[in-house]
Amino acid sequence: MKYLQKCCVLILAVTIAAIALRLPRLEQRPMHGDEAVHAVKFGSLLEHGLYRYDSNEYHGPTLNYFTLIPAWLTSAARLTDVSEFTLRIVPVFFGILLVLLVFLLAGGLSWPAVIVAAALTSISPAMVFYSRYYIQEMLLVCFTFGAIVSGYRYSQSKTVKWAILTGIFLGLMHATKETWVIVFGSMLIALFLMLFTSYLQGESISNIIKVIRPRHLGAAALTAAAVSALFYSSFFTNPHGILDSLLTFKTYFNRASQNQLHFHPWYYYLKILLYSRYASGPVWSEGLIVILAAAGFIVAITRKGAAGINFHLLRFIAFYTIVMIVSYSVVPYKTPWCLVGFLHGMILLAGVGTIAVLKLTRSVLPRTLVILILLIGGAHLIWQAYLANYKYFADPVNPYVYAHPSRDVFTITRRIEEIAEVHPDRKNMYIQVICPESDYWPLPWYLRSFPNVGWWDHVDENTPPAPLIITSATLAPQLTMKLYELPPPGEKNLYLPLFDSYTELRPQVELLGFLTKDLWDSYQLHKSELVHD
């Protein structure tokens, strides 16, 4: 009983740590462009009950539908009622759920190992950072692990409820993001490798496979298909979405092989995890997890160094992790959040590896040294998680920050809102945003309360200029020509700069703002009145 009580206390402590690192100040980081795209897409679902899966953009529908829950709980009826907290609480929830799901593997990986794995999941800088990101990645990792946990529990109980739950998680995986095909393929390869190594060591493969009952397998497959179809069909309002969910892989693979903007070398993810330092920023490393994961992998292969382990489960996790690392490393298209899938596998192995290392160091001095290293390494992970999320949350020195908008987006938004206060139409004033290749995200999110914003990817000479214009610095010459050279005499309007200093959307992506002189004069008068008041 005392042992169980200790475990419960540790579970509570790990959960509190996960919440404490993930929940505070969700609004402080500027919305990433991808977050803003998903947020605006969600707005259509919230306001009109309309969602149509787009096989070219946006990924799967689960993120949008699960966001309805916090939106309803906060009585949000329109996108303008939705805050960053409302959106980001969704990945936060699944990030915390990911921590708690580990405890369902206690019978397969041992209680000490799952507690360590849960603790590492709680404090991993990458896991914390992307649990606060309004994108699909944390949902995909959570659903994937849910499928693994449910599949393992089914193998032990042989009850249909775990088979159905496995199917639910598999269906949610498919309905979340196209990269589920890499994850599911890795799971199948890992299962084959686990069976093959068991065969090489003299085990009967038929005895392992016979735990799966055909009717339960069928129930899982049907459940997975039903859950996926439910989401992709927008709850039966768009049946074509089911077909689109299959056709999308053509678009996905073309993009992964052609979009060189996001091409990185094969070691990109491993470098982020092992060692990163940019400019005068701090040293970033989750090397402790990588090293302990390697120890866990050795345990899985040798079957030595751990007690109370289901080695079929451990080997499956080991092979799954390796195949995921190789798969994501081989694909040239890389974004840093994709690493959380195989990082979670590493963390599970690290839990086993930690206990194995402690058991190997039986004398007092070596064990004390190992414990000290583990405590210092854990404290360093917590410190990095704090720095990544609460100090360098939008700074390029943070390796988890990728093509991220700068905090200048807050300045841009605030200045536009100040100008709207003196415009006769208030927030209904006409605004033009002009950026090449529609590179103006996340501004549509921040200007969501302005209904009359025109979004352009070029300077249109035939469109009358708005009283307030935001443009990329690269288009400034064309805009200047439109404002001052094309209009006939007597019809030119003087425009003045909107911003007082250099303003950027992202590092090295400068934005310029212009407003008419009469609007500028009204703004300056309003400011002076506020000062005197």
C-alpha positions as CSV (number, residue, x, y, z in Angstrom):
1,M,0.0,0.0,0.0
2,K,2.8,2.4,0.9
3,Y,4.4,1.7,-2.6
4,L,1.1,2.5,-4.3
5,Q,0.7,5.7,-2.2
6,K,4.2,6.8,-3.3
7,C,3.3,6.2,-6.9
8,C,0.2,8.2,-6.6
9,V,2.2,11.1,-5.0
10,L,4.7,10.9,-7.9
11,I,1.9,10.9,-10.5
12,L,0.4,14.0,-8.9
13,A,3.7,15.7,-8.8
14,V,4.4,14.9,-12.5
15,T,1.0,16.1,-13.5
16,I,1.4,19.4,-11.6
17,A,4.8,19.9,-13.2
18,A,3.2,19.3,-16.6
19,I,0.4,21.8,-16.0
20,A,2.8,24.4,-14.4
21,L,5.1,24.4,-17.4
22,R,2.3,24.4,-20.1
23,L,-0.6,26.5,-18.8
24,P,0.7,30.0,-17.8
25,R,0.7,33.0,-20.2
26,L,-0.6,31.3,-23.3
27,E,-1.3,34.7,-24.9
28,Q,2.2,36.2,-24.6
29,R,3.8,34.5,-27.6
30,P,2.8,36.0,-31.0
31,M,0.7,33.6,-33.1
32,H,2.8,31.7,-35.6
33,G,1.5,31.9,-39.2
34,D,0.4,28.3,-39.1
35,E,-1.5,28.9,-35.9
36,A,-3.2,31.9,-37.4
37,V,-4.2,29.9,-40.5
38,H,-5.8,27.2,-38.4
39,A,-7.5,29.8,-36.1
40,V,-9.1,31.6,-39.1
41,K,-10.2,28.2,-40.5
42,F,-11.7,27.4,-37.1
43,G,-13.6,30.7,-37.3
44,S,-15.8,29.4,-40.2
45,L,-16.7,26.3,-38.1
46,L,-17.5,28.4,-35.0
47,E,-19.5,31.1,-36.7
48,H,-21.3,29.1,-39.5
49,G,-21.0,25.5,-38.4
50,L,-19.1,25.0,-41.6
51,Y,-16.0,22.9,-42.1
52,R,-14.8,21.5,-45.4
53,Y,-11.6,19.5,-45.5
54,D,-9.1,21.1,-47.9
55,S,-6.8,18.4,-49.3
56,N,-4.3,21.1,-50.3
57,E,-4.0,23.0,-46.9
58,Y,-4.8,23.0,-43.2
59,H,-4.3,19.3,-42.4
60,G,-7.0,17.2,-40.7
61,P,-10.1,18.4,-38.9
62,T,-9.6,17.1,-35.4
63,L,-7.9,20.3,-34.2
64,N,-10.8,22.4,-35.4
65,Y,-13.5,20.3,-33.9
66,F,-11.9,19.8,-30.5
67,T,-11.4,23.6,-30.3
68,L,-15.2,23.9,-30.3
69,I,-15.2,22.6,-26.7
70,P,-13.2,25.5,-25.1
71,A,-15.0,28.0,-27.4
72,W,-18.4,26.8,-26.2
73,L,-17.2,26.8,-22.6
74,T,-16.2,30.4,-22.9
75,S,-19.4,31.3,-24.7
76,A,-17.5,32.4,-27.8
77,A,-19.9,32.8,-30.7
78,R,-17.6,34.6,-33.2
79,L,-13.9,34.5,-34.0
80,T,-13.5,37.9,-32.4
81,D,-14.6,36.3,-29.1
82,V,-11.8,33.7,-29.3
83,S,-8.5,34.3,-27.6
84,E,-5.1,32.7,-27.9
85,F,-5.9,30.9,-24.6
86,T,-9.0,29.4,-26.1
87,L,-7.1,28.0,-29.0
88,R,-3.9,26.9,-27.3
89,I,-5.6,25.2,-24.4
90,V,-6.4,22.4,-26.8
91,P,-2.8,21.3,-27.4
92,V,-2.1,22.0,-23.7
93,F,-4.8,19.5,-22.8
94,F,-3.4,16.8,-25.1
95,G,0.1,17.5,-23.9
96,I,-1.0,16.8,-20.4
97,L,-3.0,13.8,-21.5
98,L,0.1,12.4,-23.1
99,V,1.8,12.5,-19.7
100,L,-1.0,10.7,-18.0
101,L,-1.3,8.0,-20.7
102,V,2.2,6.7,-19.8
103,F,0.9,5.3,-16.5
104,L,-1.3,2.8,-18.4
105,L,1.9,1.1,-19.5
106,A,3.0,0.5,-15.9
107,G,2.4,-3.3,-16.3
108,G,4.6,-3.4,-19.4
109,L,7.5,-1.0,-18.6
110,S,7.4,-1.2,-14.7
111,W,6.2,1.6,-12.4
112,P,9.7,3.2,-11.9
113,A,10.2,3.4,-15.7
114,V,6.8,4.9,-16.4
115,I,7.2,7.5,-13.7
116,V,10.6,8.6,-15.1
117,A,9.1,8.6,-18.6
118,A,6.1,10.7,-17.4
119,A,8.5,13.1,-15.7
120,L,10.6,13.5,-18.8
121,T,7.5,14.1,-20.9
122,S,6.4,16.7,-18.5
123,I,9.7,18.7,-18.6
124,S,11.1,18.1,-22.1
125,P,11.5,21.6,-23.6
126,A,10.2,20.5,-27.0
127,M,7.2,18.7,-25.5
128,V,6.3,21.7,-23.4
129,F,6.9,24.2,-26.3
130,Y,4.8,22.4,-28.8
131,S,2.1,21.6,-26.3
132,R,1.5,25.4,-26.3
133,Y,1.3,25.6,-30.1
134,Y,-2.0,25.7,-31.9
135,I,-1.1,23.1,-34.5
136,Q,-1.9,19.4,-35.0
137,E,1.4,17.9,-33.8
138,M,0.7,17.3,-30.1
139,L,-2.7,15.8,-31.0
140,L,-1.1,13.4,-33.4
141,V,1.5,12.3,-30.8
142,C,-1.2,11.8,-28.2
143,F,-3.5,9.8,-30.5
144,T,-0.5,7.7,-31.6
145,F,0.5,6.9,-28.1
146,G,-3.2,6.2,-27.3
147,A,-3.2,3.6,-30.0
148,I,0.0,2.0,-28.7
149,V,-1.3,1.9,-25.1
150,S,-4.7,0.5,-26.2
151,G,-3.0,-2.0,-28.4
152,Y,-0.8,-3.2,-25.6
153,R,-3.7,-3.4,-23.1
154,Y,-5.6,-5.4,-25.6
155,S,-2.7,-7.8,-26.0
156,Q,-2.9,-8.4,-22.3
157,S,-6.6,-8.5,-21.7
158,K,-7.9,-9.7,-25.1
159,T,-11.1,-7.7,-24.5
160,V,-12.9,-6.0,-27.3
161,K,-13.1,-2.7,-25.5
162,W,-9.4,-2.2,-25.9
163,A,-9.6,-3.2,-29.5
164,I,-12.3,-0.6,-30.2
165,L,-10.3,2.0,-28.3
166,T,-7.3,1.2,-30.4
167,G,-9.5,1.8,-33.5
168,I,-10.7,5.1,-32.1
169,F,-7.2,6.4,-31.7
170,L,-6.1,5.1,-35.1
171,G,-9.1,6.9,-36.7
172,L,-8.2,10.1,-34.8
173,M,-4.6,9.8,-36.0
174,H,-5.8,9.7,-39.6
175,A,-8.1,12.6,-39.0
176,T,-5.4,14.8,-37.6
177,K,-2.5,15.1,-40.0
178,E,-1.2,13.6,-43.3
179,T,2.0,12.5,-41.6
180,W,0.0,9.8,-39.8
181,V,1.0,7.6,-42.7
182,I,4.6,7.8,-41.6
183,V,3.7,7.1,-38.1
184,F,1.4,4.1,-38.9
185,G,3.9,2.7,-41.3
186,S,6.6,2.9,-38.6
187,M,4.2,1.1,-36.2
188,L,3.7,-1.7,-38.8
189,I,7.5,-2.1,-39.4
190,A,8.2,-2.0,-35.7
191,L,5.6,-4.8,-35.2
192,F,7.3,-6.9,-37.9
193,L,10.8,-6.3,-36.4
194,M,9.6,-7.2,-32.9
195,L,8.1,-10.5,-34.2
196,F,11.3,-11.2,-36.3
197,T,13.7,-10.7,-33.3
198,S,11.4,-12.8,-31.1
199,Y,11.6,-15.6,-33.8
200,L,15.4,-15.3,-33.9
201,Q,15.5,-15.9,-30.2
202,G,13.4,-19.0,-30.4
203,E,10.0,-17.7,-29.6
204,S,6.9,-18.9,-31.5
205,I,5.5,-16.1,-33.6
206,S,2.1,-17.9,-33.8
207,N,1.9,-17.8,-30.0
208,I,2.4,-14.1,-30.1
209,I,0.0,-13.4,-33.0
210,K,-2.8,-15.6,-31.7
211,V,-3.6,-13.1,-29.0
212,I,-5.3,-11.1,-31.7
213,R,-8.8,-12.3,-32.4
214,P,-9.9,-11.7,-36.0
215,R,-13.3,-10.3,-35.0
216,H,-11.6,-7.9,-32.6
217,L,-9.2,-6.8,-35.3
218,G,-12.2,-6.2,-37.6
219,A,-13.9,-4.2,-34.9
220,A,-10.8,-2.0,-34.5
221,A,-10.5,-1.5,-38.3
222,L,-14.2,-0.6,-38.6
223,T,-14.0,1.8,-35.7
224,A,-11.0,3.5,-37.1
225,A,-12.7,3.9,-40.5
226,A,-15.9,5.2,-38.8
227,V,-14.1,7.8,-36.7
228,S,-12.0,9.0,-39.6
229,A,-15.0,9.2,-41.9
230,L,-17.0,11.1,-39.2
231,F,-14.4,13.9,-39.0
232,Y,-13.5,14.1,-42.7
233,S,-17.2,14.1,-43.8
234,S,-17.7,17.0,-41.3
235,F,-20.1,14.8,-39.5
236,F,-21.8,13.5,-42.6
237,T,-22.4,17.0,-44.2
238,N,-19.5,16.7,-46.7
239,P,-19.1,13.0,-47.8
240,H,-16.6,14.0,-50.5
241,G,-14.2,14.9,-47.6
242,I,-13.6,11.2,-47.1
243,L,-12.3,10.8,-50.6
244,D,-10.2,14.0,-50.2
245,S,-8.6,12.5,-47.2
246,L,-7.1,9.9,-49.4
247,L,-6.3,12.1,-52.4
248,T,-4.4,14.5,-50.2
249,F,-1.4,12.2,-50.1
250,K,-0.5,13.2,-53.7
251,T,-0.3,16.8,-52.6
252,Y,1.5,16.0,-49.4
253,F,4.3,14.0,-51.1
254,N,4.7,16.5,-53.8
255,R,5.1,19.3,-51.3
256,A,7.5,17.3,-49.2
257,S,9.7,16.7,-52.2
258,Q,9.5,20.1,-53.9
259,N,9.3,22.8,-51.2
260,Q,13.0,23.6,-50.8
261,L,12.3,26.4,-48.3
262,H,12.0,23.8,-45.6
263,F,14.7,21.4,-46.8
264,H,17.2,20.6,-44.1
265,P,20.1,18.0,-43.8
266,W,19.3,14.5,-42.5
267,Y,20.8,15.3,-39.0
268,Y,18.6,18.4,-38.5
269,Y,16.4,16.9,-35.8
270,L,19.3,15.2,-34.0
271,K,21.3,18.4,-33.9
272,I,18.4,20.2,-32.3
273,L,18.1,17.5,-29.6
274,L,21.8,17.0,-29.0
275,Y,23.2,20.5,-29.1
276,S,22.1,23.9,-30.3
277,R,23.4,27.4,-29.7
278,Y,22.7,30.5,-31.8
279,A,24.3,33.9,-31.4
280,S,24.6,34.8,-27.8
281,G,21.7,32.6,-26.7
282,P,21.9,29.8,-24.2
283,V,23.0,26.2,-24.9
284,W,20.0,24.0,-25.8
285,S,20.2,20.2,-25.4
286,E,18.0,17.3,-24.7
287,G,21.0,15.0,-24.8
288,L,20.1,13.5,-21.5
289,I,17.0,12.0,-23.0
290,V,18.9,10.8,-26.1
291,I,21.6,9.1,-24.0
292,L,19.1,7.4,-21.7
293,A,17.0,6.4,-24.7
294,A,20.1,4.6,-26.1
295,A,20.5,2.8,-22.8
296,G,16.8,1.8,-23.1
297,F,17.3,0.5,-26.6
298,I,20.2,-1.7,-25.5
299,V,18.0,-3.1,-22.8
300,A,15.3,-3.8,-25.4
301,I,17.7,-5.7,-27.6
302,T,19.7,-7.6,-24.9
303,R,16.8,-8.2,-22.5
304,K,19.2,-7.4,-19.7
305,G,19.3,-4.6,-17.1
306,A,15.6,-4.3,-16.2
307,A,12.9,-6.3,-14.3
308,G,9.2,-6.3,-14.7
309,I,9.4,-5.5,-18.4
310,N,7.3,-6.8,-21.2
311,F,10.0,-7.1,-23.8
312,H,7.6,-7.4,-26.7
313,L,6.3,-4.0,-25.8
314,L,9.7,-2.5,-25.2
315,R,11.1,-3.8,-28.4
316,F,8.1,-2.5,-30.3
317,I,8.7,1.0,-28.8
318,A,12.4,0.7,-29.6
319,F,12.0,-0.3,-33.2
320,Y,9.1,2.2,-33.7
321,T,11.3,5.0,-32.4
322,I,14.3,4.1,-34.6
323,V,12.1,3.7,-37.7
324,M,10.5,7.1,-37.0
325,I,13.9,8.8,-36.6
326,V,15.2,7.3,-39.9
327,S,11.9,8.2,-41.7
328,Y,11.8,11.8,-40.6
329,S,15.6,12.2,-41.2
330,V,15.4,10.8,-44.7
331,V,12.6,13.1,-45.8
332,P,14.3,16.5,-46.8
333,Y,11.2,18.5,-45.8
334,K,11.6,19.2,-42.1
335,T,10.0,21.5,-39.5
336,P,11.1,21.2,-35.9
337,W,7.8,20.3,-34.4
338,C,7.8,17.0,-36.3
339,L,10.5,15.7,-34.0
340,V,8.1,15.4,-31.1
341,G,6.8,12.1,-32.5
342,F,10.0,10.2,-32.2
343,L,11.2,12.2,-29.2
344,H,8.3,10.8,-27.3
345,G,9.4,7.3,-28.3
346,M,12.9,8.3,-27.0
347,I,11.4,9.4,-23.7
348,L,9.7,6.0,-23.2
349,L,13.0,4.3,-23.8
350,A,14.7,6.8,-21.6
351,G,12.4,5.8,-18.7
352,V,13.6,2.2,-19.0
353,G,17.2,3.2,-19.6
354,T,17.2,5.3,-16.5
355,I,16.2,2.4,-14.3
356,A,18.7,0.1,-16.0
357,V,21.6,2.5,-15.4
358,L,20.6,2.9,-11.7
359,K,20.5,-0.9,-11.3
360,L,23.9,-1.3,-12.9
361,T,25.5,1.1,-10.4
362,R,25.0,-0.8,-7.2
363,S,27.8,0.6,-5.0
364,V,27.1,3.8,-3.1
365,L,29.5,6.3,-4.8
366,P,28.7,5.5,-8.5
367,R,25.0,5.4,-7.8
368,T,25.2,8.7,-6.0
369,L,27.1,10.2,-8.9
370,V,24.5,8.9,-11.4
371,I,21.6,10.2,-9.4
372,L,23.3,13.6,-9.1
373,I,23.9,13.7,-12.9
374,L,20.2,12.7,-13.5
375,L,19.0,15.5,-11.1
376,I,21.2,18.1,-12.7
377,G,20.2,17.0,-16.2
378,G,16.5,17.1,-15.2
379,A,16.9,20.6,-13.7
380,H,18.6,21.7,-16.9
381,L,15.6,20.4,-18.9
382,I,13.2,22.3,-16.7
383,W,15.3,25.5,-17.0
384,Q,15.4,25.1,-20.8
385,A,11.6,24.6,-20.8
386,Y,11.2,27.8,-18.9
387,L,13.6,29.7,-21.2
388,A,12.0,28.4,-24.3
389,N,8.4,29.2,-23.3
390,Y,8.7,32.3,-21.1
391,K,11.8,34.2,-22.3
392,Y,12.9,33.2,-25.8
393,F,9.4,32.2,-26.9
394,A,9.7,34.2,-30.2
395,D,13.5,34.5,-30.4
396,P,15.5,32.8,-33.2
397,V,18.1,31.7,-30.6
398,N,15.4,29.2,-29.5
399,P,15.8,26.1,-31.7
400,Y,12.1,25.3,-31.4
401,V,11.2,28.8,-32.8
402,Y,10.8,28.4,-36.6
403,A,9.9,31.2,-39.1
404,H,8.1,32.8,-36.2
405,P,6.6,36.3,-36.2
406,S,8.3,38.8,-34.0
407,R,6.6,40.7,-31.2
408,D,6.3,43.6,-33.6
409,V,3.0,42.1,-34.7
410,F,1.6,43.4,-31.4
411,T,2.9,46.9,-32.2
412,I,1.3,46.7,-35.7
413,T,-2.0,45.7,-34.3
414,R,-2.0,48.3,-31.5
415,R,-1.1,51.1,-33.9
416,I,-3.9,50.1,-36.3
417,E,-6.4,50.0,-33.4
418,E,-5.3,53.5,-32.3
419,I,-5.8,54.8,-35.9
420,A,-9.3,53.2,-35.9
421,E,-10.3,55.2,-32.9
422,V,-10.0,58.4,-34.9
423,H,-11.4,57.2,-38.2
424,P,-15.0,58.0,-38.8
425,D,-15.8,54.4,-39.6
426,R,-13.9,53.1,-36.5
427,K,-13.0,49.4,-37.1
428,N,-15.0,49.4,-40.3
429,M,-12.4,51.6,-42.0
430,Y,-10.9,50.2,-45.2
431,I,-7.4,48.7,-44.8
432,Q,-5.1,47.2,-47.5
433,V,-2.4,44.7,-46.6
434,I,-0.1,43.9,-49.5
435,C,2.6,41.3,-49.3
436,P,4.1,39.1,-52.0
437,E,3.0,35.4,-52.0
438,S,0.4,36.3,-49.4
439,D,3.1,36.4,-46.8
440,Y,1.1,38.4,-44.3
441,W,0.2,35.8,-41.8
442,P,-0.5,36.0,-38.8
443,L,-2.0,39.4,-39.4
444,P,-5.5,38.1,-40.5
445,W,-5.8,36.7,-36.9
446,Y,-4.8,40.0,-35.3
447,L,-7.0,42.0,-37.6
448,R,-10.0,39.7,-37.2
449,S,-12.1,42.5,-35.7
450,F,-11.6,44.6,-38.8
451,P,-14.2,43.5,-41.4
452,N,-13.0,45.7,-44.2
453,V,-9.4,44.5,-44.8
454,G,-8.3,43.8,-48.4
455,W,-5.5,41.2,-48.6
456,W,-3.3,41.4,-51.7
457,D,-0.2,39.7,-53.0
458,H,0.7,42.5,-55.3
459,V,0.2,46.2,-55.8
460,D,-3.0,46.6,-57.9
461,E,-2.8,49.8,-59.8
462,N,-6.5,49.8,-60.7
463,T,-7.7,49.6,-57.1
464,P,-8.1,52.9,-55.2
465,P,-5.7,53.1,-52.3
466,A,-7.0,52.6,-48.7
467,P,-6.5,55.3,-46.1
468,L,-4.3,52.9,-44.2
469,I,-1.9,50.5,-46.0
470,I,0.4,47.8,-44.7
471,T,2.9,46.5,-47.2
472,S,6.1,44.5,-47.4
473,A,9.2,46.7,-47.8
474,T,10.0,44.8,-51.1
475,L,6.8,46.3,-52.6
476,A,7.4,49.9,-51.5
477,P,8.7,51.1,-54.9
478,Q,5.6,49.8,-56.7
479,L,3.3,51.3,-54.0
480,T,5.1,54.7,-54.2
481,M,4.5,54.7,-58.0
482,K,0.8,53.9,-57.5
483,L,0.4,56.6,-54.8
484,Y,2.4,59.5,-56.4
485,E,3.1,58.9,-60.1
486,L,-0.1,57.3,-61.5
487,P,-2.8,59.6,-60.1
488,P,-3.5,62.7,-62.2
489,P,-2.7,66.2,-60.8
490,G,-5.0,67.2,-58.0
491,E,-5.9,63.7,-57.1
492,K,-2.8,62.7,-55.2
493,N,-3.1,62.1,-51.5
494,L,-0.2,62.5,-49.2
495,Y,0.7,59.4,-47.2
496,L,2.8,59.4,-44.0
497,P,4.6,56.5,-42.3
498,L,2.5,54.6,-39.8
499,F,5.4,53.2,-37.7
500,D,8.0,55.2,-35.8
501,S,10.8,52.7,-36.3
502,Y,11.9,49.5,-38.1
503,T,9.0,47.0,-37.9
504,E,9.2,43.4,-39.0
505,L,6.7,40.6,-39.5
506,R,9.5,38.0,-38.9
507,P,13.2,38.4,-38.7
508,Q,14.4,40.2,-41.8
509,V,10.9,40.5,-43.2
510,E,10.2,44.3,-42.9
511,L,6.7,45.7,-43.0
512,L,5.9,49.4,-43.8
513,G,2.7,51.2,-42.9
514,F,1.2,54.3,-44.5
515,L,-1.8,56.4,-43.7
516,T,-3.3,59.5,-45.3
517,K,-2.2,62.9,-43.9
518,D,-5.7,63.8,-42.7
519,L,-5.9,60.6,-40.8
520,W,-2.4,61.1,-39.4
521,D,-3.4,64.6,-38.2
522,S,-6.5,63.3,-36.5
523,Y,-4.4,60.7,-34.8
524,Q,-1.8,63.2,-33.6
525,L,-4.6,65.5,-32.3
526,H,-6.2,62.6,-30.4
527,K,-2.8,61.7,-28.8
528,S,-2.3,65.3,-27.7
529,E,-5.8,65.4,-26.2
530,L,-5.1,62.2,-24.2
531,V,-1.8,63.7,-22.9
532,H,-3.6,66.8,-21.7
533,D,-6.4,64.8,-20.1
